[in-house]
Amino acid sequence: MPAKRPNILFLMADQMTASRLPVYGHPLVKTPHLSRLAAEGVVFDSAYCNSPLCAPSRFTLMAGQLPSRIGGYDNAADFPADTPTFAHYLRDAGYLTALSGKMHFCGPDQLHGFEERLTTDIYPADYGWFVDWERFDERPTYYHNMSSVTQAGPCVRSNQLDFDDEVTFRARRFLYDYARNGESRPFCLTVSLTHPHDPYTIPREYWDRYEHDAIDMPRVPYSRELMDPHSRRLRHVYQLDEDTVSDAQIRNARHAYYGAISYVDDRLGEVLTTLRECGLEEDTIIVFSGDHGDMLGERGLWYKMSWFEDSARVPMIVHAPQRFAPRRVAESVSTMDLLPTFAELANDGVAPDYAAPLDGRSLLPHLTGGGGHDEVIGEYLGEGAIAPLLMIRRGRYKFVHSAPDPDQLFDLEADPRELTNLAETPEHLDRCRAFRDEIARRWDYARLHEAVLASQRRRQLVARALMKGKVTPWDHQPMVDASTQYMRNTIDLDDLERRARFPVVDIEGA
């Protein structure tokens, strides 16, 4: 590995399911920039999130620890300020750490190790989106409903477009400033877009990149026979009855989602162009991934919140052709593995002394072709559940356990669409028993269940109380010092224009 410590550019897309990308075999979706990264990089064919919901997935990714270890249960869970993140480790190692975009931090700390946060977040930082397992039938208004599907189609503008355009601009501005300001530290810049997350709407430019009649419909359409108890609860949560959506609305939603993927590719392409223009590409390791997927109507399900492949599997690409030869990795890994990977990349390939136990494992053995682990551990503790929903993916098998429900076992090599639950078949009874024994060793299930309920009760009270009287928001408010940004009478015009221009003009050689 070269002696110079590399920059790290971490690109994220929200709710980006791996199966819709051409790098994973989709024949229709267009992503030239991501496809270039994949062709020149290391592609992980079996990468997963560790909790298929925005905030807990991101907390786990940032901390390298499972939700149960850090209390990151749902989209209103507090992310403790004393939890070390990859931003803390890299900053401690001498990196300039910056975030442009979404990370869905909940709680008063809105930086979590980032030295600079270039935008606000698109989602609230308080506990208002709490989950209540003890009152399952009392559905809060902030839960997903089906309006994203029934109203799917083109738009001129949206809240998410406003956000992602700003995220892209701020990220590019960061790279320009880094190049022209003479910063000596390597950087770790996280650029996190909120597309292609629903609502399923996108400008006509991106809608028109796809022929509507060519949009593929779900490979596994809804049927009552496929509805396990958790799937039925999810359909209840987002108010989906058998006659709620039509085939036309399903096709519209998928069409808009594909357009949103192309929008993401264009925005990330702009960031990559800026990286190249600034002469930073060769010294930068580029990582692309996401927080979870989207069912997009498969099995009659939408959004995320389950352990089925389209919900839990995410893209993962590492682009550093001067360091890692292009290849594909078949073993199962997870976004929780990114913290130890980033920490080792910043430390000449050596693991630092971690301040807290990690559940993630470094991807460097995979990146260098030296083998590596083949296992993903997952926990889902959010809306739609009534008890912890635990998952183990190892080798060709995926095992899902929740105490109130029948177990699920899928052979993903023989049955990639997860149509046949093998948990009760005689030839797999020993395998299921071994998985159950492993779950009993890994988790104190009853204690975890009670810890989630206790957290829900506390946050419900705090959320109610803090909305009464004077409200003090926790949301990050980015500040820009305009007095030094453009021309002011405290700055010499020639000095300002010289330091703002990149590359610097060689006056003597002119």
C-alpha positions, -999 to +999 in steps of 0.1 A: +000+000+000+014+034-009+030+054+020+008+085+015-024+081+034-053+082+010-083+105+009-116+087+014-147+098-006-177+079+008-208+082-015-242+071-002-276+068-018-307+063+004-330+033-001-310+021-031-316-016-037-288-035-053-310-055-077-320-024-097-285-014-107-269-026-140-237-036-121-259-062-104-275-073-137-305-050-142-309-046-180-328-013-180-315+012-154-288+037-166-259+046-143-228+053-164-208+069-136-215+041-110-209+015-138-175+031-144-166+028-108-177-008-107-157-017-139-126-002-123-132-013-088-140-040-063-177-050-064-194-067-035-221-089-049-236-098-015-235-067+007-262-060+033-273-034+058-275-046+094-309-030+101-332-022+072-344+012+083-327+046+078-314+058+112-305+024+128-287+013+096-267+046+095-259+044+132-246+009+128-226+019+097-210+048+115-203+029+147-194-006+134-217-019+161-251-036+160-281-015+170-286-035+202-251-025+214-257+013+209-294+016+214-300+025+177-334+008+175-355+029+152-358+062+133-361+082+166-335+064+186-308+085+203-273+080+188-251+085+219-225+112+216-199+089+233-202+062+206-170+063+185-177+065+148-155+062+117-154+100+117-140+100+152-113+074+143-103+092+111-103+126+127-081+113+156-058+099+129-053+133+114-080+134+087-103+163+079-137+148+082-168+163+065-204+153+058-226+167+031-261+154+032-283+130+052-272+109+081-304+110+102-286+116+135-312+117+164-302+135+195-284+167+205-251+157+189-254+164+152-217+160+143-206+126+157-170+132+148-174+152+116-153+184+118-175+200+092-211+194+084-219+212+052-257+209+051-286+203+075-304+170+075-336+163+056-352+145+085-358+157+121-332+152+149-357+148+178-375+117+191-408+125+175-408+095+152-409+071+181-422+036+176-446+020+201-447-018+200-471-019+230-498+000+210-493-016+176-527-009+162-525+029+170-507+039+138-488+072+140-492+096+111-455+097+104-454+060+094-451+052+057-484+051+039-491+043+002-493+079-011-458+076-024-471+049-048-506+062-055-492+097-064-461+084-082-450+102-114-431+132-128-427+165-109-411+198-115-396+202-080-397+183-047-383+186-012-358+159-019-345+176-051-339+208-031-319+188-006-298+167-030-290+196-053-276+214-022-258+183-010-240+180-044-232+217-045-217+217-010-197+186-016-182+200-048-175+233-030-157+213-003-134+197-029-127+230-046-118+246-013-097+217-002-077+219-035-071+256-034-066+262+003-035+242+007-049+218+033-022+193+043-044+167+060-061+139+040-098+142+039-127+118+045-158+133+028-191+116+031-217+127+004-251+113+013-280+118-011-317+111-001-327+098-035-340+073-047-359+071-014-396+076-019-418+096-026-415+082-061-414+114-081-386+128-103-384+156-130-395+149-165-359+148-177-352+117-157-387+102-162-381+104-200-349+085-199-370+054-197-398+040-219-428+036-196-440+003-212-405-011-207-406-007-169-405-042-155-432-052-130-425-072-098-409-106-104-428-119-074-462-103-073-484-102-042-501-134-031-517-143+002-497-175+003-464-155+005-476-134+034-457-143+066-468-126+098-442-098+096-452-091+060-488-088+069-479-064+097-459-042+073-488-040+049-510-029+079-484-003+089-484+014+055-521+009+050-519-015+020-550-035+013-555-058-017-572-031-037-551-001-026-528+002-056-532-007-093-507-022-117-505+012-134-495+029-101-469+001-094-454+007-128-454+045-122-436+041-089-409+018-103-405+042-133-399+072-110-376+051-089-355+042-119-354+079-129-343+088-094-314+063-097-302+081-128-306+114-110-283+100-082-258+088-108-257+123-124-252+141-091-225+117-080-210+120-115-207+158-108-188+151-076-165+126-093-158+152-121-149+178-095-126+153-077-108+147-110-107+184-119-090+191-086-063+165-092-075+144-063-087+112-080-055+092-078-050+098-041-087+091-032-104+058-024-140+060-035-166+039-017-202+037-028-230+021-008-264+027+008-284+023+040-309-003+028-330-012-002-366-010-014-390-038-021-407-018-049-438-040-049-420-073-048-440-099-028-466-071-023-442-051-001-428-016-003-400+004+012-378-015+036-383-029+071-379-066+063-350-091+057-360-100+022-332-094-004-346-062-020-350-046+014-318-056+030-292-060+002-273-029-008-247-020-034-211-017-024-182-007-046-147+003-037-128+021-064-090+025-059-075+008-090-040+018-080-044+000-047-069-028-054-073-047-086-108-048-101-127-079-090-160-092-077-165-105-041-191-132-036-189-135+002-216-118+023-205-086+040-222-056+055-221-019+059-211-024+095-177-035+081-170-001+068-157+014+100-128-010+105-121-008+068-119+030+068-098+029+100-073+005+086-071+024+053-062+055+073-036+036+093-014+019+067-036-012+067-032-018+105-061-018+129-059+010+155-067+005+191-105+006+191-121+024+220-152+002+219-159-034+208-167-037+171-192-061+155-179-052+120-149-068+103-125-052+079-130-056+042-093-053+034-088-091+030-116-090+004-101-059-013-066-074-016-079-108-028-068-126+004-102-140+013-123-127+042-154-133+062-187-146+048-213-136+074-238-108+081-256-104+114-287-082+115-313-068+139-346-051+130-363-033+159-385-007+142-420-001+131-439-031+118-423-054+143-437-064+176-405-081+189-368-082+178-365-096+142-330-111+139-311-123+109-280-144+101-267-147+066-239-172+062-228-190+031-259-198+009-284-196+038-304-168+054-321-174+087-347-150+102-360-153+137-386-134+157-401-151+188-438-145+179-435-158+144-424-189+126-387-190+116-376-185+080-348-202+063-339-195+027-313-211+004-303-181-017-283-201-042-312-224-051-340-199-043-328-163-049-363-150-048-370-165-014-401-184-024-396-215-003-393-213+035-372-244+044-375-239+082-400-267+087-387-292+061-373-324+076-339-322+058-332-287+073-344-293+109-308-297+122-296-266+104-325-246+118-318-259+153-282-249+150-292-214+139-317-211+169-289-222+192-266-196+178-292-169+183-297-180+219-259-176+224-256-142+206-286-125+221-304-125+254-337-122+235-360-113+264-336-087+277-333-071+243-370-070+238-375-053+272-346-028+264-364-018+232-397-013+250-381+007+278-364+029+253-397+035+234-414+045+267-387+070+276-385+086+242-423+089+240-423+109+272-393+131+262-407+138+227-441+149+242-425+171+268-401+188+246-428+199+222-446+218+249-438+255+256-406+268+240-392+243+215-354+241+212-345+223+180-316+199+178-313+202+140-279+211+126-278+246+112-248+251+089-233+285+091-213+303+063-191+332+071-200+355+041-176+381+053-147+360+040-164+342+011-167+369-015-153+404-021-153+426+010-134+458+018-115+439+045-099+418+017-076+429-011-093+421-044-062+406-060-056+384-029-092+372-029-092+364-066-058+347-065-067+324-036-102+316-051-089+306-086-079+270-092-055+261-105-032+290-094-020+311-123+018+312-127+023+349-131+061+347-137+057+322-165+028+341-181 
